[in-house]
Amino acid sequence: MNDWSKEDIMAIFDNKKSAVLYFYTPLCGTCQVAGRMMDVVEQLIRDISFGKTDLNYMPEIAEQFSIESVPCLLIVKEGHISEKIYAFKSVPYLYDLIKRYI
């Protein structure tokens, strides 16, 4: 997954695009496991953009999207948040959840 800047994230919403946004912090052990799961899901789903962002550097994004903890996954469809999850249960769960919206 590529690291996205604030501009990259806002462009998704401004241009009414669809994407999967993964928010993490580097010292979070759960985030490391979730990140590996997201890497697998990204390889399985090629028809949507995936991006990740270290939330330590973007507190305004956390506030804007009401992100309460990490890891956090936002599924954005046509510029609108369709789903926000904090529990990354398994690769099949994430795969099915993302496929439901795209």
Number of C-alpha atoms within 10 A of each C-alpha: 17 9 13 17 15 12 9 12 16 14 13 20 17 13 10 14 15 22 24 21 22 26 27 22 17 11 8 12 12 15 19 15 12 25 19 13 18 24 13 15 20 18 9 11 14 9 11 15 16 21 18 20 20 17 20 13 12 13 11 12 17 17 10 8 11 10 19 10 13 20 24 21 22 20 21 24 19 15 17 16 16 13 14 16 17 15 14 18 11 12 17 12 13 20 17 11 14 20 12 8 12 14
